[in-house]
Amino acid sequence: MYSIDVYKLHNNHANIEQLPIRRDWMDKTFDKHAYNCFPLTLTNGLGWGISFPEDIVFKWDGINDSQSGHVKLIEGHNFAYTERENASISFRIGLMFITDKNLSMLAMPVPNMFIDGITPFTTLISTGFFKGEFPCAARVTKANEEIIIKANTPVISIIPISLSYLQNSKINIYNANKIPENSFSNSNEYSQHLSNLNQKGIWGNFYRNATDHLGNKIGDHEVKAIRLEIKEYNE
């Protein structure tokens, strides 16, 4: 469990809250079928979401070069600026993150949430020493159309990560004859059982429940839900 200190640098600061599980596009799938996918719904809550209390509206003229001015900001001047090059827009989140020296903050697109016209940059900031407004920006991907980021829409996910713990991790690659006998890849019975369920329109929750196709427990998830807290001190 990590503990991160966040400071509001001024009154015009972004909202920060745990990401919601729901997604508009998942709501629109038949019978909200997408929520049956446990890896998808678990990932939806990965991080604190950064959103803004007012709409941000801008337009890119389609020119991608080293000159600024090709992205025109129409609304949201308190929370964004476009005086940068390469078809990008920066966000003023008004928040500073302070962590231990062996912890960094990862900024990335909100998992499984898509904003038409932009792709937020994925960046790592060493917040153990960097004591300033956390930088966030996005690449504009649609030209000659007004891009609207609606108020209170999560734009960026912020996640703590220990790079020193990740450093020198390794992947070991083996040939197919080394695959464990109890793996799903070696189980024709499992594959056939799952195929039969799918043909009947039934979702097999074997992975969600950490069982095999016969209902036998085969392990445990590290977590079944990601819970992130925010405690605000107003004094």
SERO-4910 file (N, C-alpha, C, O; in steps of 0.05 Angstrom, whole numbers):
BEGIN
 pado doro    nc1    nc2    nc3   cac1   cac2   cac3    cc1    cc2    cc3    oc1    oc2    oc3
  Met    A     17    -24      0      0      0      0     18     25      0     36     27     16
  Tyr    A     12     43    -18     27     68    -20     12     91     -7    -13     90     -6
  Ser    A     26    110      2     14    135     13     27    158     -2     51    162     -1
  Ile    A     10    173    -16     19    195    -33      7    221    -23    -17    222    -17
  Asp    A     23    242    -20     14    268    -13      8    285    -38     25    286    -56
  Val    A    -15    297    -39    -23    313    -61    -30    341    -51    -45    344    -32
  Tyr    A    -19    362    -64    -23    389    -55    -37    405    -77    -30    403   -101
  Lys    A    -58    420    -69    -72    438    -88    -55    463    -90    -50    477    -70
  Leu    A    -47    470   -114    -29    492   -118    -44    519   -120    -33    540   -115
  His    A    -69    517   -128    -86    541   -130   -115    532   -132   -121    508   -132
  Asn    A   -133    551   -134   -162    545   -134   -171    531   -159   -189    514   -158
  Asn    A   -158    537   -182   -166    524   -207   -150    498   -210   -131    496   -226
  His    A   -158    478   -195   -145    452   -197   -164    431   -208   -188    434   -206
  Ala    A   -152    410   -219   -168    388   -229   -181    372   -207   -173    374   -184
  Asn    A   -200    356   -214   -212    337   -196   -194    312   -196   -183    305   -216
  Ile    A   -193    298   -173   -179    273   -171   -196    254   -155   -203    260   -132
  Glu    A   -202    230   -166   -218    210   -153   -212    183   -165   -202    181   -188
  Gln    A   -219    162   -151   -215    136   -162   -232    133   -187   -254    142   -188
  Leu    A   -220    119   -207   -234    116   -232   -259     98   -228   -259     79   -213
  Pro    A   -281    105   -242   -305     89   -241   -302     63   -257   -285     61   -275
  Ile    A   -317     43   -250   -317     18   -264   -333     20   -291   -326      7   -310
  Arg    A   -353     37   -291   -371     38   -314   -358     54   -337   -342     72   -333
  Arg    A   -365     46   -361   -357     59   -385   -382     61   -403   -398     43   -405
  Asp    A   -384     84   -417   -407     88   -434   -409     67   -455   -431     56   -460
  Trp    A   -387     60   -468   -388     41   -490   -395     13   -479   -407     -3   -494
  Met    A   -387      7   -454   -394    -19   -443   -424    -21   -436   -436    -41   -439
  Asp    A   -435      2   -428   -464      3   -423   -480     -2   -448   -502    -13   -447
  Lys    A   -468      5   -471   -483      2   -497   -480    -25   -509   -493    -31   -530
  Thr    A   -463    -43   -498   -461    -70   -509   -486    -85   -503   -500    -79   -483
  Phe    A   -493   -105   -518   -517   -120   -515   -519   -132   -487   -501   -146   -478
  Asp    A   -541   -125   -473   -545   -134   -445   -521   -127   -427   -516   -141   -407
  Lys    A   -507   -105   -435   -483    -96   -420   -463   -119   -417   -451   -123   -396
  His    A   -461   -134   -438   -445   -159   -438   -416   -154   -431   -403   -172   -419
  Ala    A   -405   -131   -438   -376   -126   -433   -368   -127   -404   -345   -133   -397
  Tyr    A   -388   -122   -386   -381   -123   -357   -377   -152   -347   -367   -156   -325
  Asn    A   -383   -172   -364   -377   -199   -356   -347   -206   -357   -338   -225   -345
  Cys    A   -333   -189   -372   -304   -194   -375   -289   -183   -350   -286   -159   -347
  Phe    A   -281   -201   -332   -269   -193   -307   -242   -178   -311   -238   -158   -298
  Pro    A   -224   -187   -329   -200   -171   -333   -205   -142   -342   -190   -124   -335
  Leu    A   -226   -138   -357   -234   -112   -367   -244    -94   -344   -235    -72   -340
  Thr    A   -263   -104   -329   -275    -88   -308   -256    -83   -285   -256    -62   -273
  Leu    A   -238   -102   -279   -218    -98   -258   -200    -75   -266   -193    -58   -250
  Thr    A   -191    -75   -291   -173    -55   -301   -185    -27   -302   -171     -7   -300
  Asn    A   -211    -26   -305   -225      0   -307   -219     18   -282   -219     42   -284
  Gly    A   -215      5   -259   -210     20   -235   -181     25   -229   -174     32   -206
  Leu    A   -163     21   -248   -135     23   -244   -125     52   -244   -119     63   -265
  Gly    A   -124     64   -221   -113     91   -218   -133    111   -208   -157    106   -208
  Trp    A   -123    134   -201   -139    158   -196   -143    173   -222   -124    177   -237
  Gly    A   -168    181   -227   -174    195   -251   -171    225   -247   -179    236   -227
  Ile    A   -160    238   -268   -158    268   -268   -179    278   -287   -180    271   -311
  Ser    A   -197    295   -277   -218    307   -294   -219    337   -287   -205    346   -269
  Phe    A   -235    352   -302   -236    381   -300   -264    390   -295   -283    378   -307
  Pro    A   -269    410   -279   -296    419   -272   -310    435   -294   -333    443   -290
  Glu    A   -297    439   -317   -311    452   -339   -302    440   -365   -282    426   -367
  Asp    A   -318    445   -386   -311    434   -413   -285    446   -422   -278    469   -417
  Ile    A   -270    429   -437   -247    439   -452   -252    434   -481   -256    411   -489
  Val    A   -251    455   -497   -257    453   -525   -234    465   -542   -224    486   -535
  Phe    A   -226    451   -562   -203    461   -579   -206    450   -607   -222    432   -613
  Lys    A   -189    461   -625   -190    452   -653   -161    453   -664   -147    472   -660
  Trp    A   -154    432   -678   -127    429   -691   -130    433   -721   -149    422   -733
  Asp    A   -112    449   -732   -115    455   -761   -103    433   -779   -103    436   -803
  Gly    A    -92    412   -767    -81    390   -783    -52    392   -789    -40    373   -800
  Ile    A    -39    414   -782    -11    417   -787      5    407   -763      1    415   -741
  Asn    A     24    389   -769     40    377   -748     70    384   -753     84    371   -769
  Asp    A     79    405   -739    106    413   -742    116    424   -715    103    421   -695
  Ser    A    140    436   -716    152    446   -691    143    474   -683    155    486   -665
  Gln    A    123    484   -696    113    511   -689     88    508   -672     72    490   -676
  Ser    A     85    527   -653     61    527   -637     39    542   -652     43    555   -672
  Gly    A     14    541   -641     -8    556   -652    -26    540   -671    -46    551   -680
  His    A    -20    515   -676    -37    499   -694    -61    488   -679    -80    479   -692
  Val    A    -60    487   -653    -83    479   -637    -95    504   -624    -81    517   -609
  Lys    A   -120    510   -630   -133    534   -619   -152    526   -596   -170    509   -600
  Leu    A   -147    537   -573   -164    532   -550   -188    550   -551   -186    574   -553
  Ile    A   -212    538   -549   -237    553   -551   -250    556   -524   -260    578   -517
  Glu    A   -250    535   -507   -261    537   -480   -242    522   -461   -227    504   -470
  Gly    A   -242    529   -436   -226    515   -416   -199    527   -411   -180    512   -405
  His    A   -197    553   -414   -170    566   -411   -159    563   -382   -135    566   -379
  Asn    A   -176    558   -363   -165    554   -336   -150    528   -333   -134    525   -314
  Phe    A   -155    509   -351   -145    482   -347   -129    471   -370   -121    448   -370
  Ala    A   -125    487   -391   -110    477   -414    -96    500   -428   -104    523   -426
  Tyr    A    -75    493   -443    -61    513   -460    -49    498   -484    -43    475   -482
  Thr    A    -47    513   -506    -39    500   -531    -14    513   -543     -8    510   -567
  Glu    A      1    528   -527     25    541   -537     48    520   -538     69    524   -526
  Arg    A     43    499   -553     63    478   -556     61    467   -584     42    472   -599
  Glu    A     81    451   -592     83    442   -620     73    413   -622     64    401   -603
  Asn    A     75    403   -647     69    375   -653     41    366   -646     37    345   -635
  Ala    A     22    383   -652     -7    376   -650    -13    365   -622    -25    344   -620
  Ser    A     -6    380   -602    -11    370   -574    -23    393   -557    -22    416   -564
  Ile    A    -35    384   -535    -47    403   -517    -39    396   -488    -37    372   -482
  Ser    A    -33    415   -472    -25    411   -444    -49    418   -426    -65    435   -432
  Phe    A    -49    404   -403    -70    408   -383    -58    420   -358    -37    411   -349
  Arg    A    -71    440   -346    -63    451   -321    -80    437   -299   -103    444   -295
  Ile    A    -67    418   -285    -83    404   -265    -81    417   -238    -98    411   -220
  Gly    A    -61    434   -233    -60    448   -208    -55    431   -184    -62    438   -162
  Leu    A    -42    408   -188    -37    389   -166     -8    381   -167      5    378   -188
  Met    A      4    378   -143     31    369   -139     31    343   -124     18    341   -103
  Phe    A     45    323   -133     47    297   -120     74    294   -107     95    299   -120
  Ile    A     74    285    -82     99    280    -68     99    251    -58     81    243    -45
  Thr    A    120    237    -65    122    208    -57    150    203    -45    167    220    -45
  Asp    A    153    179    -35    179    170    -27    198    169    -51    189    168    -74
  Lys    A    224    168    -46    243    170    -67    243    146    -86    250    148   -109
  Asn    A    234    123    -76    233     99    -93    206     94   -104    198     71   -109
  Leu    A    191    116   -109    164    113   -120    161    135   -141    168    158   -137
  Ser    A    150    127   -164    144    146   -185    114    146   -191    100    128   -182
  Met    A    105    167   -205     77    168   -213     75    165   -243     87    179   -258
  Leu    A     59    145   -251     54    140   -279     28    153   -288      7    149   -276
  Ala    A     30    170   -309      6    182   -321      1    168   -347     20    164   -363
  Met    A    -23    160   -352    -30    145   -376    -59    149   -384    -75    159   -368
  Pro    A    -67    141   -408    -96    143   -415   -113    127   -396   -104    106   -386
  Val    A   -137    137   -391   -155    122   -373   -161     95   -385   -169     94   -408
  Pro    A   -157     73   -370   -162     47   -381   -190     43   -393   -210     48   -379
  Asn    A   -191     35   -418   -216     28   -431   -236     51   -433   -260     46   -436
  Met    A   -226     76   -432   -243     99   -436   -231    115   -459   -207    122   -459
  Phe    A   -247    121   -479   -237    132   -504   -250    160   -508   -274    163   -508
  Ile    A   -233    180   -512   -242    207   -518   -236    212   -547   -213    213   -555
  Asp    A   -256    217   -562   -253    220   -591   -237    246   -597   -244    268   -589
  Gly    A   -214    242   -610   -198    264   -619   -172    269   -604   -155    285   -612
  Ile    A   -168    255   -581   -142    257   -567   -133    231   -556   -149    212   -552
  Thr    A   -107    229   -553    -94    206   -539    -75    218   -518    -55    229   -526
  Pro    A    -81    216   -492    -63    227   -472    -36    212   -473    -34    188   -478
  Phe    A    -15    227   -468     12    216   -467     16    199   -442      5    205   -421
  Thr    A     31    178   -445     39    161   -422     66    170   -413     85    169   -428
  Thr    A     68    179   -388     93    190   -378     99    180   -349     80    172   -335
  Leu    A    124    181   -341    133    175   -314    146    199   -302    164    211   -315
  Ile    A    138    206   -278    150    229   -264    162    220   -237    148    206   -222
  Ser    A    187    227   -232    200    219   -207    191    239   -185    204    259   -179
  Thr    A    168    233   -173    156    251   -153    170    250   -126    161    263   -107
  Gly    A    191    233   -123    206    234    -99    222    259    -96    228    268    -74
  Phe    A    229    272   -119    244    297   -118    231    320   -133    235    343   -127
  Phe    A    214    313   -153    202    334   -170    178    346   -154    157    334   -152
  Lys    A    182    370   -145    162    384   -129    151    408   -146    159    431   -142
  Gly    A    133    401   -163    120    421   -180     94    410   -191     87    387   -185
  Glu    A     80    426   -206     54    417   -217     59    393   -235     76    393   -252
  Phe    A     43    372   -230     46    347   -245     39    353   -275     17    362   -280
  Pro    A     57    347   -293     52    353   -321     34    332   -335     39    308   -332
  Cys    A     14    341   -350     -3    323   -365     -8    335   -392    -13    360   -394
  Ala    A     -8    319   -413    -13    329   -440    -24    307   -457    -25    284   -449
  Ala    A    -33    315   -481    -45    295   -499    -39    302   -528    -34    325   -534
  Arg    A    -38    282   -544    -35    285   -573    -63    288   -586    -81    272   -580
  Val    A    -66    309   -602    -92    313   -616    -91    295   -641    -72    295   -656
  Thr    A   -112    279   -645   -112    259   -667   -133    265   -688   -134    250   -708
  Lys    A   -150    285   -685   -170    291   -705   -168    320   -713   -168    338   -696
  Ala    A   -165    325   -739   -160    352   -749   -186    365   -759   -205    352   -768
  Asn    A   -186    392   -756   -207    409   -768   -235    403   -757   -255    407   -771
  Glu    A   -236    393   -733   -261    389   -719   -258    398   -690   -237    395   -678
  Glu    A   -279    409   -678   -278    416   -650   -277    391   -633   -294    374   -635
  Ile    A   -257    390   -616   -255    367   -597   -266    377   -570   -257    398   -560
  Ile    A   -284    362   -559   -296    370   -533   -290    349   -512   -297    326   -515
  Ile    A   -277    358   -491   -274    342   -467   -294    352   -447   -291    374   -435
  Lys    A   -315    336   -442   -336    345   -425   -327    347   -396   -310    332   -387
  Ala    A   -339    367   -382   -332    370   -353   -336    344   -338   -355    329   -343
  Asn    A   -317    339   -320   -318    316   -302   -313    289   -316   -319    268   -305
  Thr    A   -303    290   -341   -295    266   -355   -267    259   -348   -249    275   -353
  Pro    A   -261    236   -336   -233    229   -331   -216    229   -357   -224    216   -377
  Val    A   -194    243   -356   -177    245   -380   -152    229   -377   -142    218   -397
  Ile    A   -141    228   -353   -115    215   -348   -117    199   -323   -130    207   -303
  Ser    A   -104    176   -323   -102    159   -299    -75    163   -287    -54    162   -301
  Ile    A    -74    166   -260    -49    169   -246    -45    145   -228    -63    138   -212
  Ile    A    -22    132   -231    -17    106   -217     11    107   -204     30    114   -218
  Pro    A     14    101   -179     41     98   -167     54     73   -176     41     52   -179
  Ile    A     80     74   -181     95     51   -190    124     53   -179    136     74   -179
  Ser    A    134     30   -171    162     29   -162    179     19   -185    179     -5   -191
  Leu    A    194     37   -197    212     29   -219    235     13   -209    246     -4   -223
  Ser    A    244     19   -184    267      3   -173    259    -26   -169    275    -44   -172
  Tyr    A    233    -31   -162    224    -58   -158    220    -71   -185    225    -96   -188
  Leu    A    213    -56   -205    209    -66   -232    236    -72   -246    238    -90   -263
  Gln    A    256    -56   -239    282    -58   -252    293    -86   -251    292    -99   -231
  Asn    A    304    -95   -274    317   -121   -278    298   -144   -275    307   -167   -272
  Ser    A    272   -139   -277    253   -162   -280    259   -176   -305    270   -164   -324
  Lys    A    253   -202   -307    259   -217   -331    236   -235   -338    220   -243   -322
  Ile    A    235   -241   -364    215   -261   -375    231   -285   -384    251   -283   -398
  Asn    A    222   -309   -375    234   -334   -383    217   -347   -404    193   -352   -399
  Ile    A    228   -353   -427    213   -364   -450    221   -393   -454    244   -400   -456
  Tyr    A    200   -411   -455    205   -440   -458    190   -450   -482    171   -437   -492
  Asn    A    198   -473   -492    184   -486   -514    158   -498   -505    153   -502   -481
  Ala    A    141   -506   -525    114   -516   -519    115   -541   -502     96   -547   -487
  Asn    A    136   -557   -505    136   -583   -490    141   -579   -460    140   -598   -445
  Lys    A    146   -554   -452    150   -548   -424    125   -537   -411    125   -531   -387
  Ile    A    103   -534   -426     78   -523   -415     68   -541   -393     66   -565   -397
  Pro    A     61   -530   -369     51   -547   -347     26   -563   -356      9   -553   -371
  Glu    A     24   -587   -346      2   -605   -354    -25   -594   -346    -45   -599   -359
  Asn    A    -27   -579   -324    -52   -569   -314    -60   -541   -325    -78   -528   -315
  Ser    A    -46   -532   -346    -52   -506   -357    -76   -508   -376    -83   -529   -386
  Phe    A    -90   -485   -379   -114   -485   -396   -106   -490   -425   -121   -501   -441
  Ser    A    -81   -483   -433    -72   -487   -460    -71   -517   -468    -73   -524   -491
  Asn    A    -67   -534   -448    -65   -562   -453    -91   -577   -449    -92   -602   -451
  Ser    A   -113   -563   -443   -138   -576   -436   -158   -574   -458   -172   -553   -461
  Asn    A   -161   -595   -474   -181   -595   -495   -209   -596   -483   -228   -586   -494
  Glu    A   -211   -609   -460   -237   -612   -446   -247   -584   -437   -270   -578   -440
  Tyr    A   -228   -568   -427   -236   -541   -418   -245   -525   -442   -266   -511   -441
  Ser    A   -230   -526   -464   -236   -510   -488   -263   -518   -499   -279   -501   -507
  Gln    A   -269   -544   -500   -295   -553   -510   -318   -545   -492   -339   -536   -502
  His    A   -313   -547   -466   -334   -539   -447   -341   -509   -450   -364   -501   -449
  Leu    A   -320   -493   -452   -324   -464   -455   -338   -457   -481   -355   -440   -482
  Ser    A   -330   -471   -503   -343   -467   -529   -372   -474   -528   -389   -459   -539
  Asn    A   -379   -495   -514   -408   -503   -512   -424   -482   -497   -446   -476   -504
  Leu    A   -412   -471   -475   -426   -450   -460   -430   -425   -477   -452   -413   -477
  Asn    A   -409   -417   -492   -411   -393   -509   -432   -396   -530   -446   -377   -536
  Gln    A   -435   -420   -541   -455   -424   -562   -483   -422   -551   -502   -416   -565
  Lys    A   -486   -426   -525   -512   -424   -512   -517   -395   -501   -537   -390   -489
  Gly    A   -497   -378   -505   -499   -350   -495   -493   -348   -466   -502   -328   -453
  Ile    A   -479   -367   -455   -472   -367   -426   -443   -359   -423   -425   -368   -437
  Trp    A   -438   -341   -404   -411   -332   -398   -399   -350   -377   -410   -352   -355
  Gly    A   -376   -363   -383   -363   -379   -364   -345   -363   -345   -326   -350   -355
  Asn    A   -351   -362   -320   -337   -345   -301   -314   -360   -288   -307   -356   -264
  Phe    A   -301   -378   -303   -280   -394   -291   -256   -377   -282   -246   -380   -260
  Tyr    A   -248   -358   -300   -226   -341   -292   -234   -323   -269   -218   -320   -250
  Arg    A   -257   -310   -270   -266   -293   -248   -266   -307   -221   -258   -296   -201
  Asn    A   -275   -332   -222   -277   -348   -197   -252   -364   -191   -251   -378   -170
  Ala    A   -232   -363   -208   -207   -378   -205   -213   -408   -201   -203   -420   -182
  Thr    A   -229   -419   -219   -235   -448   -219   -230   -460   -246   -227   -445   -266
  Asp    A   -229   -486   -247   -229   -499   -273   -258   -503   -283   -276   -494   -269
  His    A   -261   -516   -305   -288   -518   -317   -306   -536   -301   -330   -537   -306
  Leu    A   -295   -551   -282   -311   -569   -265   -318   -555   -238   -331   -567   -222
  Gly    A   -309   -530   -235   -315   -516   -210   -294   -520   -188   -298   -511   -166
  Asn    A   -272   -533   -194   -252   -538   -174   -234   -513   -171   -225   -502   -191
  Lys    A   -229   -505   -147   -212   -482   -142   -183   -487   -150   -172   -508   -143
  Ile    A   -172   -469   -166   -145   -473   -176   -126   -451   -167   -102   -452   -174
  Gly    A   -136   -431   -153   -118   -409   -144   -135   -386   -134   -159   -388   -130
  Asp    A   -121   -363   -131   -134   -339   -122   -124   -315   -137   -100   -314   -145
  His    A   -141   -296   -142   -132   -270   -153   -117   -254   -132   -121   -256   -108
  Glu    A    -98   -238   -142    -83   -221   -124   -103   -202   -110   -102   -199    -85
  Val    A   -121   -190   -125   -144   -175   -114   -167   -179   -133   -164   -185   -156
  Lys    A   -192   -177   -122   -216   -179   -139   -227   -151   -146   -244   -149   -164
  Ala    A   -218   -131   -131   -227   -104   -137   -205    -85   -128   -193    -89   -107
  Ile    A   -199    -64   -144   -179    -44   -137   -192    -22   -121   -210     -8   -132
  Arg    A   -184    -18    -97   -195      3    -80   -173     24    -74   -153     17    -61
  Leu    A   -178     48    -82   -159     70    -77   -174     91    -61   -197     97    -67
  Glu    A   -160    103    -42   -173    122    -24   -164    150    -29   -142    155    -40
  Ile    A   -180    169    -21   -173    197    -20   -182    208      7   -205    207     14
  Lys    A   -163    220     21   -169    232     47   -162    262     44   -138    268     40
  Glu    A   -181    279     48   -176    308     43   -175    322     70   -191    319     88
  Tyr    A   -154    339     72   -150    355     96   -155    385     88   -141    396     71
  Asn    A   -175    396    100   -184    423     93   -174    445    112   -180    469    108
  Glu    A   -159    437    133   -150    458    151   -127    474    140   -117    492    153
***
